Amino acid sequence: MHASVCEFIPTKRGTYKLRVGNATFWCGTGVFNPGQVNKVTNWYCSKKKTRKCKVVSRTLAGHLLDVSGEHTH
Ligand SMILES: [Zn+2]
């Protein structure tokens, strides 16, 4: 499935997580406002540890660049 729409969701810690389709991703670099970052940001699937999921997505200035890998869940 090719996902082209992403959504940034604020967390209680002041950071953001990313939602692409049914999956959520945690930011790898602790970006506080990913929609205004003018460099590529990597996001790791929230099930990375619990489900050994290796899917990584990348955003640039608030837009989804790509999603690599397939979810294990
Ligand atoms: Zn996943």
N, CA, C, O and the ligand as a Tripos MOL2 file, in Angstrom:
@<TRIPOS>MOLECULE
protein
  293   291    74     0     0
PROTEIN
NO_CHARGES

@<TRIPOS>ATOM
      1 N           0.8450   -1.1890    0.0000 N.3       1 MET1
      2 CA          0.0000    0.0000    0.0000 C.3       1 MET1
      3 C           0.8730    1.2280    0.0000 C.2       1 MET1
      4 O           1.8100    1.3350    0.7920 O.2       1 MET1
      5 N           0.5760    2.1390   -0.8710 N.am      2 HIS2
      6 CA          1.3310    3.3840   -0.9080 C.3       2 HIS2
      7 C           0.5780    4.4620   -0.1420 C.2       2 HIS2
      8 O          -0.5540    4.8130   -0.4720 O.2       2 HIS2
      9 N           1.2280    4.9690    0.8730 N.am      3 ALA3
     10 CA          0.6010    6.0030    1.6870 C.3       3 ALA3
     11 C           1.1870    7.3550    1.3360 C.2       3 ALA3
     12 O           2.4060    7.5220    1.3130 O.2       3 ALA3
     13 N           0.3400    8.3000    1.0680 N.am      4 SER4
     14 CA          0.8330    9.6090    0.6750 C.3       4 SER4
     15 C           0.3540   10.7090    1.6060 C.2       4 SER4
     16 O           0.7600   11.8620    1.4610 O.2       4 SER4
     17 N          -0.4930   10.3730    2.5480 N.am      5 VAL5
     18 CA         -1.0290   11.3770    3.4570 C.3       5 VAL5
     19 C          -0.5090   11.1140    4.8620 C.2       5 VAL5
     20 O          -0.5590    9.9880    5.3560 O.2       5 VAL5
     21 N          -0.0190   12.1460    5.4840 N.am      6 CYS6
     22 CA          0.4640   12.0030    6.8490 C.3       6 CYS6
     23 C          -0.1410   13.0880    7.7220 C.2       6 CYS6
     24 O          -0.6120   14.1190    7.2430 O.2       6 CYS6
     25 N          -0.1090   12.8180    9.0250 N.am      7 GLU7
     26 CA         -0.6850   13.7510    9.9810 C.3       7 GLU7
     27 C           0.2230   13.8300   11.1970 C.2       7 GLU7
     28 O           0.6650   12.8070   11.7190 O.2       7 GLU7
     29 N           0.4970   15.0460   11.6430 N.am      8 PHE8
     30 CA          1.3240   15.2300   12.8300 C.3       8 PHE8
     31 C           0.4240   15.3690   14.0480 C.2       8 PHE8
     32 O          -0.5240   16.1540   14.0590 O.2       8 PHE8
     33 N           0.7420   14.5910   15.0670 N.am      9 ILE9
     34 CA         -0.0910   14.5640   16.2580 C.3       9 ILE9
     35 C           0.7460   15.0110   17.4550 C.2       9 ILE9
     36 O           1.7490   14.3730   17.7780 O.2       9 ILE9
     37 N           0.3500   16.0890   18.1110 N.am     10 PRO10
     38 CA          1.1150   16.5510   19.2740 C.3      10 PRO10
     39 C           0.9900   15.5790   20.4430 C.2      10 PRO10
     40 O          -0.0630   14.9760   20.6540 O.2      10 PRO10
     41 N           2.0580   15.4370   21.1880 N.am     11 THR11
     42 CA          2.0480   14.5590   22.3610 C.3      11 THR11
     43 C           2.1280   15.4070   23.6230 C.2      11 THR11
     44 O           2.3830   16.6110   23.5750 O.2      11 THR11
     45 N           1.9060   14.7560   24.7340 N.am     12 LYS12
     46 CA          1.9390   15.4630   26.0190 C.3      12 LYS12
     47 C           3.3280   15.9750   26.3520 C.2      12 LYS12
     48 O           3.4850   16.8870   27.1640 O.2      12 LYS12
     49 N           4.3280   15.3900   25.7280 N.am     13 ARG13
     50 CA          5.7060   15.7850   26.0260 C.3      13 ARG13
     51 C           6.1450   16.9820   25.2050 C.2      13 ARG13
     52 O           7.2820   17.4340   25.3440 O.2      13 ARG13
     53 N           5.2900   17.4990   24.3660 N.am     14 GLY14
     54 CA          5.6520   18.6600   23.5740 C.3      14 GLY14
     55 C           6.2800   18.3120   22.2410 C.2      14 GLY14
     56 O           6.6540   19.2010   21.4760 O.2      14 GLY14
     57 N           6.3970   17.0310   21.9590 N.am     15 THR15
     58 CA          6.9230   16.6070   20.6700 C.3      15 THR15
     59 C           5.7620   16.1680   19.7860 C.2      15 THR15
     60 O           4.5950   16.3800   20.1160 O.2      15 THR15
     61 N           6.1000   15.5590   18.6730 N.am     16 TYR16
     62 CA          5.0620   15.1030   17.7640 C.3      16 TYR16
     63 C           5.2660   13.6460   17.4010 C.2      16 TYR16
     64 O           6.3880   13.1410   17.3760 O.2      16 TYR16
     65 N           4.1620   12.9890   17.1220 N.am     17 LYS17
     66 CA          4.2520   11.7160   16.4400 C.3      17 LYS17
     67 C           3.5820   11.8590   15.0840 C.2      17 LYS17
     68 O           2.8290   12.8020   14.8380 O.2      17 LYS17
     69 N           3.8650   10.9200   14.2250 N.am     18 LEU18
     70 CA          3.3930   10.9910   12.8490 C.3      18 LEU18
     71 C           2.4310    9.8430   12.5890 C.2      18 LEU18
     72 O           2.6850    8.7050   12.9830 O.2      18 LEU18
     73 N           1.3520   10.1440   11.9380 N.am     19 ARG19
     74 CA          0.4230    9.0830   11.5620 C.3      19 ARG19
     75 C           0.3710    8.9780   10.0440 C.2      19 ARG19
     76 O           0.1620    9.9660    9.3410 O.2      19 ARG19
     77 N           0.5650    7.7690    9.5610 N.am     20 VAL20
     78 CA          0.4460    7.4750    8.1350 C.3      20 VAL20
     79 C          -0.4860    6.2810    8.0150 C.2      20 VAL20
     80 O          -0.1310    5.1700    8.4090 O.2      20 VAL20
     81 N          -1.6540    6.5020    7.4830 N.am     21 GLY21
     82 CA         -2.6370    5.4290    7.4120 C.3      21 GLY21
     83 C          -3.0180    4.9770    8.8120 C.2      21 GLY21
     84 O          -3.4410    5.7820    9.6420 O.2      21 GLY21
     85 N          -2.8640    3.6840    9.0670 N.am     22 ASN22
     86 CA         -3.2270    3.1510   10.3730 C.3      22 ASN22
     87 C          -2.0450    3.0710   11.3280 C.2      22 ASN22
     88 O          -2.2040    2.6620   12.4780 O.2      22 ASN22
     89 N          -0.8680    3.4550   10.8650 N.am     23 ALA23
     90 CA          0.3330    3.3070   11.6770 C.3      23 ALA23
     91 C           0.7800    4.6460   12.2440 C.2      23 ALA23
     92 O           0.6010    5.6890   11.6160 O.2      23 ALA23
     93 N           1.3570    4.6080   13.4200 N.am     24 THR24
     94 CA          1.9370    5.8040   14.0080 C.3      24 THR24
     95 C           3.4430    5.6320   14.1280 C.2      24 THR24
     96 O           3.9500    4.5200   14.2750 O.2      24 THR24
     97 N           4.1380    6.7460   14.0620 N.am     25 PHE25
     98 CA          5.5930    6.7430   14.0830 C.3      25 PHE25
     99 C           6.0940    7.7180   15.1300 C.2      25 PHE25
    100 O           5.5030    8.7690   15.3760 O.2      25 PHE25
    101 N           7.2150    7.3280   15.7440 N.am     26 TRP26
    102 CA          7.8790    8.2230   16.6830 C.3      26 TRP26
    103 C           9.0500    8.8840   15.9900 C.2      26 TRP26
    104 O           9.7400    8.2660   15.1790 O.2      26 TRP26
    105 N           9.2630   10.1220   16.3100 N.am     27 CYS27
    106 CA         10.3570   10.8520   15.6860 C.3      27 CYS27
    107 C          11.7020   10.3610   16.2130 C.2      27 CYS27
    108 O          11.8530   10.0770   17.4020 O.2      27 CYS27
    109 N          12.6720   10.2680   15.3120 N.am     28 GLY28
    110 CA         13.9800    9.7920   15.7160 C.3      28 GLY28
    111 C          14.8660   10.8700   16.2940 C.2      28 GLY28
    112 O          15.8880   10.5630   16.9080 O.2      28 GLY28
    113 N          14.4990   12.1250   16.1120 N.am     29 THR29
    114 CA         15.4010   13.1890   16.5190 C.3      29 THR29
    115 C          14.7820   14.1660   17.5030 C.2      29 THR29
    116 O          15.4050   15.1720   17.8390 O.2      29 THR29
    117 N          13.5760   13.8950   17.9700 N.am     30 GLY30
    118 CA         12.9730   14.7740   18.9570 C.3      30 GLY30
    119 C          12.6160   16.1450   18.4340 C.2      30 GLY30
    120 O          12.7570   17.1440   19.1390 O.2      30 GLY30
    121 N          12.1560   16.1960   17.2020 N.am     31 VAL31
    122 CA         11.7690   17.4670   16.6080 C.3      31 VAL31
    123 C          10.4940   17.9790   17.2710 C.2      31 VAL31
    124 O           9.5540   17.2160   17.4920 O.2      31 VAL31
    125 N          10.4680   19.2410   17.5780 N.am     32 PHE32
    126 CA          9.3250   19.8000   18.2840 C.3      32 PHE32
    127 C           8.2610   20.3370   17.3370 C.2      32 PHE32
    128 O           7.0840   20.3870   17.6930 O.2      32 PHE32
    129 N           8.6500   20.7290   16.1690 N.am     33 ASN33
    130 CA          7.6640   21.2380   15.2120 C.3      33 ASN33
    131 C           8.0310   20.7390   13.8170 C.2      33 ASN33
    132 O           8.5880   21.4910   13.0170 O.2      33 ASN33
    133 N           7.7300   19.5040   13.5280 N.am     34 PRO34
    134 CA          8.2050   18.8880   12.2800 C.3      34 PRO34
    135 C           7.6740   19.5570   11.0330 C.2      34 PRO34
    136 O           8.2730   19.4280    9.9660 O.2      34 PRO34
    137 N           6.5560   20.2730   11.1400 N.am     35 GLY35
    138 CA          6.0080   20.9290    9.9690 C.3      35 GLY35
    139 C           6.8360   22.1040    9.4900 C.2      35 GLY35
    140 O           6.6300   22.6130    8.3890 O.2      35 GLY35
    141 N           7.7810   22.5340   10.3290 N.am     36 GLN36
    142 CA          8.5840   23.6990    9.9550 C.3      36 GLN36
    143 C          10.0700   23.3700    9.8670 C.2      36 GLN36
    144 O          10.9110   24.2690    9.8400 O.2      36 GLN36
    145 N          10.3830   22.0990    9.8230 N.am     37 VAL37
    146 CA         11.7790   21.6970    9.7410 C.3      37 VAL37
    147 C          12.1740   21.5210    8.2870 C.2      37 VAL37
    148 O          11.5630   20.7280    7.5700 O.2      37 VAL37
    149 N          13.1790   22.2450    7.8470 N.am     38 ASN38
    150 CA         13.5800   22.1930    6.4480 C.3      38 ASN38
    151 C          14.7080   21.2040    6.1950 C.2      38 ASN38
    152 O          15.6020   21.4390    5.3820 O.2      38 ASN38
    153 N          14.6390   20.1070    6.9080 N.am     39 LYS39
    154 CA         15.5420   19.0130    6.5870 C.3      39 LYS39
    155 C          14.7820   17.7070    6.7680 C.2      39 LYS39
    156 O          13.7420   17.6650    7.4260 O.2      39 LYS39
    157 N          15.3050   16.6610    6.1860 N.am     40 VAL40
    158 CA         14.6090   15.3820    6.2330 C.3      40 VAL40
    159 C          14.6020   14.8340    7.6520 C.2      40 VAL40
    160 O          15.6380   14.7710    8.3130 O.2      40 VAL40
    161 N          13.4230   14.4410    8.1080 N.am     41 THR41
    162 CA         13.2690   13.8760    9.4310 C.3      41 THR41
    163 C          12.8600   12.4080    9.3110 C.2      41 THR41
    164 O          11.9340   12.0700    8.5740 O.2      41 THR41
    165 N          13.5500   11.5560   10.0320 N.am     42 ASN42
    166 CA         13.2010   10.1280   10.0410 C.3      42 ASN42
    167 C          12.2170    9.8300   11.1650 C.2      42 ASN42
    168 O          12.3150   10.3650   12.2690 O.2      42 ASN42
    169 N          11.2640    8.9570   10.8460 N.am     43 TRP43
    170 CA         10.2640    8.5300   11.8280 C.3      43 TRP43
    171 C          10.2500    7.0100   11.8730 C.2      43 TRP43
    172 O          10.2870    6.3360   10.8440 O.2      43 TRP43
    173 N          10.1960    6.4860   13.1050 N.am     44 TYR44
    174 CA         10.2650    5.0370   13.2780 C.3      44 TYR44
    175 C           8.9210    4.5250   13.7780 C.2      44 TYR44
    176 O           8.2910    5.1420   14.6380 O.2      44 TYR44
    177 N           8.5010    3.4260   13.2500 N.am     45 CYS45
    178 CA          7.2000    2.8660   13.6100 C.3      45 CYS45
    179 C           7.0890    2.6980   15.1270 C.2      45 CYS45
    180 O           8.0400    2.2830   15.7890 O.2      45 CYS45
    181 N           5.9230    3.0250   15.6590 N.am     46 SER46
    182 CA          5.7140    2.9300   17.1010 C.3      46 SER46
    183 C           5.7590    1.4830   17.5810 C.2      46 SER46
    184 O           5.8710    1.2320   18.7810 O.2      46 SER46
    185 N           5.6720    0.5400   16.6620 N.am     47 LYS47
    186 CA          5.7390   -0.8750   17.0270 C.3      47 LYS47
    187 C           7.1430   -1.4390   16.7960 C.2      47 LYS47
    188 O           7.3380   -2.6520   16.7180 O.2      47 LYS47
    189 N           8.1040   -0.5360   16.6900 N.am     48 LYS48
    190 CA          9.4640   -0.9650   16.3790 C.3      48 LYS48
    191 C           9.9760   -1.9750   17.3920 C.2      48 LYS48
    192 O          10.5600   -2.9930   17.0210 O.2      48 LYS48
    193 N           9.7570   -1.6950   18.6670 N.am     49 LYS49
    194 CA         10.2860   -2.5810   19.7060 C.3      49 LYS49
    195 C           9.3580   -3.7530   20.0010 C.2      49 LYS49
    196 O           9.7940   -4.9000   20.1000 O.2      49 LYS49
    197 N           8.0750   -3.4440   20.1380 N.am     50 THR50
    198 CA          7.1600   -4.4910   20.5670 C.3      50 THR50
    199 C           6.8870   -5.5040   19.4700 C.2      50 THR50
    200 O           6.6520   -6.6780   19.7570 O.2      50 THR50
    201 N           6.9150   -5.0710   18.2190 N.am     51 ARG51
    202 CA          6.6190   -5.9820   17.1200 C.3      51 ARG51
    203 C           7.7930   -6.1450   16.1710 C.2      51 ARG51
    204 O           7.6620   -6.7550   15.1100 O.2      51 ARG51
    205 N           8.9470   -5.5960   16.5560 N.am     52 LYS52
    206 CA         10.1350   -5.6720   15.7080 C.3      52 LYS52
    207 C           9.8640   -5.1360   14.3070 C.2      52 LYS52
    208 O          10.3400   -5.6780   13.3100 O.2      52 LYS52
    209 N           9.1060   -4.0860   14.2590 N.am     53 CYS53
    210 CA          8.7500   -3.4840   12.9800 C.3      53 CYS53
    211 C           9.8280   -2.4870   12.5690 C.2      53 CYS53
    212 O          10.2190   -1.6300   13.3620 O.2      53 CYS53
    213 N          10.3030   -2.5960   11.3520 N.am     54 LYS54
    214 CA         11.4250   -1.7830   10.8950 C.3      54 LYS54
    215 C          11.0310   -0.7050    9.8910 C.2      54 LYS54
    216 O          11.8810   -0.1420    9.2020 O.2      54 LYS54
    217 N           9.7550   -0.4320    9.8210 N.am     55 VAL55
    218 CA          9.3140    0.5710    8.8510 C.3      55 VAL55
    219 C           9.7850    1.9640    9.2820 C.2      55 VAL55
    220 O           9.6530    2.3560   10.4410 O.2      55 VAL55
    221 N          10.3290    2.6840    8.3300 N.am     56 VAL56
    222 CA         10.7860    4.0480    8.5640 C.3      56 VAL56
    223 C          10.1250    4.9520    7.5330 C.2      56 VAL56
    224 O          10.0800    4.6240    6.3480 O.2      56 VAL56
    225 N           9.6200    6.0780    7.9820 N.am     57 SER57
    226 CA          9.0920    7.0640    7.0490 C.3      57 SER57
    227 C           9.9060    8.3400    7.1840 C.2      57 SER57
    228 O          10.5430    8.5840    8.2090 O.2      57 SER57
    229 N           9.8740    9.1400    6.1450 N.am     58 ARG58
    230 CA         10.6310   10.3830    6.1450 C.3      58 ARG58
    231 C           9.7290   11.5460    5.7530 C.2      58 ARG58
    232 O           8.8900   11.4380    4.8580 O.2      58 ARG58
    233 N           9.9260   12.6540    6.4460 N.am     59 THR59
    234 CA          9.1830   13.8560    6.0960 C.3      59 THR59
    235 C          10.1610   14.9980    5.8540 C.2      59 THR59
    236 O          11.2930   14.9990    6.3370 O.2      59 THR59
    237 N           9.6820   15.9580    5.0940 N.am     60 LEU60
    238 CA         10.4630   17.1620    4.8410 C.3      60 LEU60
    239 C           9.5090   18.3500    4.8500 C.2      60 LEU60
    240 O           8.5920   18.4320    4.0330 O.2      60 LEU60
    241 N           9.7350   19.2610    5.7770 N.am     61 ALA61
    242 CA          8.9080   20.4660    5.8790 C.3      61 ALA61
    243 C           7.4140   20.1310    5.9430 C.2      61 ALA61
    244 O           6.5870   20.8040    5.3270 O.2      61 ALA61
    245 N           7.0920   19.0940    6.6900 N.am     62 GLY62
    246 CA          5.6970   18.7690    6.9220 C.3      62 GLY62
    247 C           5.0640   17.8770    5.8810 C.2      62 GLY62
    248 O           3.8830   17.5480    5.9870 O.2      62 GLY62
    249 N           5.8260   17.4790    4.8720 N.am     63 HIS63
    250 CA          5.2900   16.6150    3.8350 C.3      63 HIS63
    251 C           5.9350   15.2340    3.8930 C.2      63 HIS63
    252 O           7.1260   15.1000    4.1730 O.2      63 HIS63
    253 N           5.1430   14.2310    3.6290 N.am     64 LEU64
    254 CA          5.6470   12.8690    3.6250 C.3      64 LEU64
    255 C           6.4570   12.6100    2.3570 C.2      64 LEU64
    256 O           5.9700   12.7880    1.2410 O.2      64 LEU64
    257 N           7.7110   12.1830    2.5570 N.am     65 LEU65
    258 CA          8.5520   11.8690    1.4030 C.3      65 LEU65
    259 C           8.3400   10.4300    0.9610 C.2      65 LEU65
    260 O           8.0040   10.1710   -0.1950 O.2      65 LEU65
    261 N           8.5340    9.5070    1.8740 N.am     66 ASP66
    262 CA          8.3480    8.1010    1.5350 C.3      66 ASP66
    263 C           8.2280    7.2680    2.8040 C.2      66 ASP66
    264 O           8.5220    7.7250    3.9090 O.2      66 ASP66
    265 N           7.7870    6.0380    2.6070 N.am     67 VAL67
    266 CA          7.7010    5.0490    3.6700 C.3      67 VAL67
    267 C           8.4000    3.8060    3.1680 C.2      67 VAL67
    268 O           8.0390    3.2700    2.1200 O.2      67 VAL67
    269 N           9.4110    3.3340    3.9120 N.am     68 SER68
    270 CA         10.1560    2.1760    3.4610 C.3      68 SER68
    271 C           9.9170    0.9920    4.3770 C.2      68 SER68
    272 O           9.8480    1.1380    5.5980 O.2      68 SER68
    273 N           9.7900   -0.1860    3.7750 N.am     69 GLY69
    274 CA          9.5580   -1.3980    4.5450 C.3      69 GLY69
    275 C           8.0870   -1.7280    4.6460 C.2      69 GLY69
    276 O           7.2260   -0.9720    4.1960 O.2      69 GLY69
    277 N           7.8130   -2.8810    5.2500 N.am     70 GLU70
    278 CA          6.4380   -3.3120    5.4430 C.3      70 GLU70
    279 C           6.2140   -3.5960    6.9070 C.2      70 GLU70
    280 O           7.0700   -4.1720    7.5790 O.2      70 GLU70
    281 N           5.0560   -3.1880    7.4020 N.am     71 HIS71
    282 CA          4.7510   -3.3940    8.8120 C.3      71 HIS71
    283 C           4.6080   -4.8800    9.1430 C.2      71 HIS71
    284 O           4.1340   -5.6730    8.3300 O.2      71 HIS71
    285 N           5.0220   -5.2260   10.3350 N.am     72 THR72
    286 CA          4.9090   -6.6100   10.7950 C.3      72 THR72
    287 C           3.6030   -6.8510   11.5530 C.2      72 THR72
    288 O           3.3870   -7.9450   12.0740 O.2      72 THR72
    289 N           2.7660   -5.8830   11.6170 N.am     73 HIS73
    290 CA          1.5730   -5.9600   12.4560 C.3      73 HIS73
    291 C           0.3580   -5.4780   11.6940 C.2      73 HIS73
    292 O          -0.7470   -5.4680   12.2360 O.2      73 HIS73
    293 ZN          4.9900   -0.8470   11.8690 Zn       74 ZN74
@<TRIPOS>BOND
     1     1     2 1
     2     2     3 1
     3     3     4 2
     4     3     5 am
     5     5     6 1
     6     6     7 1
     7     7     8 2
     8     7     9 am
     9     9    10 1
    10    10    11 1
    11    11    12 2
    12    11    13 am
    13    13    14 1
    14    14    15 1
    15    15    16 2
    16    15    17 am
    17    17    18 1
    18    18    19 1
    19    19    20 2
    20    19    21 am
    21    21    22 1
    22    22    23 1
    23    23    24 2
    24    23    25 am
    25    25    26 1
    26    26    27 1
    27    27    28 2
    28    27    29 am
    29    29    30 1
    30    30    31 1
    31    31    32 2
    32    31    33 am
    33    33    34 1
    34    34    35 1
    35    35    36 2
    36    35    37 am
    37    37    38 1
    38    38    39 1
    39    39    40 2
    40    39    41 am
    41    41    42 1
    42    42    43 1
    43    43    44 2
    44    43    45 am
    45    45    46 1
    46    46    47 1
    47    47    48 2
    48    47    49 am
    49    49    50 1
    50    50    51 1
    51    51    52 2
    52    51    53 am
    53    53    54 1
    54    54    55 1
    55    55    56 2
    56    55    57 am
    57    57    58 1
    58    58    59 1
    59    59    60 2
    60    59    61 am
    61    61    62 1
    62    62    63 1
    63    63    64 2
    64    63    65 am
    65    65    66 1
    66    66    67 1
    67    67    68 2
    68    67    69 am
    69    69    70 1
    70    70    71 1
    71    71    72 2
    72    71    73 am
    73    73    74 1
    74    74    75 1
    75    75    76 2
    76    75    77 am
    77    77    78 1
    78    78    79 1
    79    79    80 2
    80    79    81 am
    81    81    82 1
    82    82    83 1
    83    83    84 2
    84    83    85 am
    85    85    86 1
    86    86    87 1
    87    87    88 2
    88    87    89 am
    89    89    90 1
    90    90    91 1
    91    91    92 2
    92    91    93 am
    93    93    94 1
    94    94    95 1
    95    95    96 2
    96    95    97 am
    97    97    98 1
    98    98    99 1
    99    99   100 2
   100    99   101 am
   101   101   102 1
   102   102   103 1
   103   103   104 2
   104   103   105 am
   105   105   106 1
   106   106   107 1
   107   107   108 2
   108   107   109 am
   109   109   110 1
   110   110   111 1
   111   111   112 2
   112   111   113 am
   113   113   114 1
   114   114   115 1
   115   115   116 2
   116   115   117 am
   117   117   118 1
   118   118   119 1
   119   119   120 2
   120   119   121 am
   121   121   122 1
   122   122   123 1
   123   123   124 2
   124   123   125 am
   125   125   126 1
   126   126   127 1
   127   127   128 2
   128   127   129 am
   129   129   130 1
   130   130   131 1
   131   131   132 2
   132   131   133 am
   133   133   134 1
   134   134   135 1
   135   135   136 2
   136   135   137 am
   137   137   138 1
   138   138   139 1
   139   139   140 2
   140   139   141 am
   141   141   142 1
   142   142   143 1
   143   143   144 2
   144   143   145 am
   145   145   146 1
   146   146   147 1
   147   147   148 2
   148   147   149 am
   149   149   150 1
   150   150   151 1
   151   151   152 2
   152   151   153 am
   153   153   154 1
   154   154   155 1
   155   155   156 2
   156   155   157 am
   157   157   158 1
   158   158   159 1
   159   159   160 2
   160   159   161 am
   161   161   162 1
   162   162   163 1
   163   163   164 2
   164   163   165 am
   165   165   166 1
   166   166   167 1
   167   167   168 2
   168   167   169 am
   169   169   170 1
   170   170   171 1
   171   171   172 2
   172   171   173 am
   173   173   174 1
   174   174   175 1
   175   175   176 2
   176   175   177 am
   177   177   178 1
   178   178   179 1
   179   179   180 2
   180   179   181 am
   181   181   182 1
   182   182   183 1
   183   183   184 2
   184   183   185 am
   185   185   186 1
   186   186   187 1
   187   187   188 2
   188   187   189 am
   189   189   190 1
   190   190   191 1
   191   191   192 2
   192   191   193 am
   193   193   194 1
   194   194   195 1
   195   195   196 2
   196   195   197 am
   197   197   198 1
   198   198   199 1
   199   199   200 2
   200   199   201 am
   201   201   202 1
   202   202   203 1
   203   203   204 2
   204   203   205 am
   205   205   206 1
   206   206   207 1
   207   207   208 2
   208   207   209 am
   209   209   210 1
   210   210   211 1
   211   211   212 2
   212   211   213 am
   213   213   214 1
   214   214   215 1
   215   215   216 2
   216   215   217 am
   217   217   218 1
   218   218   219 1
   219   219   220 2
   220   219   221 am
   221   221   222 1
   222   222   223 1
   223   223   224 2
   224   223   225 am
   225   225   226 1
   226   226   227 1
   227   227   228 2
   228   227   229 am
   229   229   230 1
   230   230   231 1
   231   231   232 2
   232   231   233 am
   233   233   234 1
   234   234   235 1
   235   235   236 2
   236   235   237 am
   237   237   238 1
   238   238   239 1
   239   239   240 2
   240   239   241 am
   241   241   242 1
   242   242   243 1
   243   243   244 2
   244   243   245 am
   245   245   246 1
   246   246   247 1
   247   247   248 2
   248   247   249 am
   249   249   250 1
   250   250   251 1
   251   251   252 2
   252   251   253 am
   253   253   254 1
   254   254   255 1
   255   255   256 2
   256   255   257 am
   257   257   258 1
   258   258   259 1
   259   259   260 2
   260   259   261 am
   261   261   262 1
   262   262   263 1
   263   263   264 2
   264   263   265 am
   265   265   266 1
   266   266   267 1
   267   267   268 2
   268   267   269 am
   269   269   270 1
   270   270   271 1
   271   271   272 2
   272   271   273 am
   273   273   274 1
   274   274   275 1
   275   275   276 2
   276   275   277 am
   277   277   278 1
   278   278   279 1
   279   279   280 2
   280   279   281 am
   281   281   282 1
   282   282   283 1
   283   283   284 2
   284   283   285 am
   285   285   286 1
   286   286   287 1
   287   287   288 2
   288   287   289 am
   289   289   290 1
   290   290   291 1
   291   291   292 2
@<TRIPOS>SUBSTRUCTURE
     1 MET1         2 RESIDUE 1 A MET
     2 HIS2         6 RESIDUE 1 A HIS
     3 ALA3        10 RESIDUE 1 A ALA
     4 SER4        14 RESIDUE 1 A SER
     5 VAL5        18 RESIDUE 1 A VAL
     6 CYS6        22 RESIDUE 1 A CYS
     7 GLU7        26 RESIDUE 1 A GLU
     8 PHE8        30 RESIDUE 1 A PHE
     9 ILE9        34 RESIDUE 1 A ILE
    10 PRO10       38 RESIDUE 1 A PRO
    11 THR11       42 RESIDUE 1 A THR
    12 LYS12       46 RESIDUE 1 A LYS
    13 ARG13       50 RESIDUE 1 A ARG
    14 GLY14       54 RESIDUE 1 A GLY
    15 THR15       58 RESIDUE 1 A THR
    16 TYR16       62 RESIDUE 1 A TYR
    17 LYS17       66 RESIDUE 1 A LYS
    18 LEU18       70 RESIDUE 1 A LEU
    19 ARG19       74 RESIDUE 1 A ARG
    20 VAL20       78 RESIDUE 1 A VAL
    21 GLY21       82 RESIDUE 1 A GLY
    22 ASN22       86 RESIDUE 1 A ASN
    23 ALA23       90 RESIDUE 1 A ALA
    24 THR24       94 RESIDUE 1 A THR
    25 PHE25       98 RESIDUE 1 A PHE
    26 TRP26      102 RESIDUE 1 A TRP
    27 CYS27      106 RESIDUE 1 A CYS
    28 GLY28      110 RESIDUE 1 A GLY
    29 THR29      114 RESIDUE 1 A THR
    30 GLY30      118 RESIDUE 1 A GLY
    31 VAL31      122 RESIDUE 1 A VAL
    32 PHE32      126 RESIDUE 1 A PHE
    33 ASN33      130 RESIDUE 1 A ASN
    34 PRO34      134 RESIDUE 1 A PRO
    35 GLY35      138 RESIDUE 1 A GLY
    36 GLN36      142 RESIDUE 1 A GLN
    37 VAL37      146 RESIDUE 1 A VAL
    38 ASN38      150 RESIDUE 1 A ASN
    39 LYS39      154 RESIDUE 1 A LYS
    40 VAL40      158 RESIDUE 1 A VAL
    41 THR41      162 RESIDUE 1 A THR
    42 ASN42      166 RESIDUE 1 A ASN
    43 TRP43      170 RESIDUE 1 A TRP
    44 TYR44      174 RESIDUE 1 A TYR
    45 CYS45      178 RESIDUE 1 A CYS
    46 SER46      182 RESIDUE 1 A SER
    47 LYS47      186 RESIDUE 1 A LYS
    48 LYS48      190 RESIDUE 1 A LYS
    49 LYS49      194 RESIDUE 1 A LYS
    50 THR50      198 RESIDUE 1 A THR
    51 ARG51      202 RESIDUE 1 A ARG
    52 LYS52      206 RESIDUE 1 A LYS
    53 CYS53      210 RESIDUE 1 A CYS
    54 LYS54      214 RESIDUE 1 A LYS
    55 VAL55      218 RESIDUE 1 A VAL
    56 VAL56      222 RESIDUE 1 A VAL
    57 SER57      226 RESIDUE 1 A SER
    58 ARG58      230 RESIDUE 1 A ARG
    59 THR59      234 RESIDUE 1 A THR
    60 LEU60      238 RESIDUE 1 A LEU
    61 ALA61      242 RESIDUE 1 A ALA
    62 GLY62      246 RESIDUE 1 A GLY
    63 HIS63      250 RESIDUE 1 A HIS
    64 LEU64      254 RESIDUE 1 A LEU
    65 LEU65      258 RESIDUE 1 A LEU
    66 ASP66      262 RESIDUE 1 A ASP
    67 VAL67      266 RESIDUE 1 A VAL
    68 SER68      270 RESIDUE 1 A SER
    69 GLY69      274 RESIDUE 1 A GLY
    70 GLU70      278 RESIDUE 1 A GLU
    71 HIS71      282 RESIDUE 1 A HIS
    72 THR72      286 RESIDUE 1 A THR
    73 HIS73      290 RESIDUE 1 A HIS
    74 ZN74       293 GROUP 0 **** ****
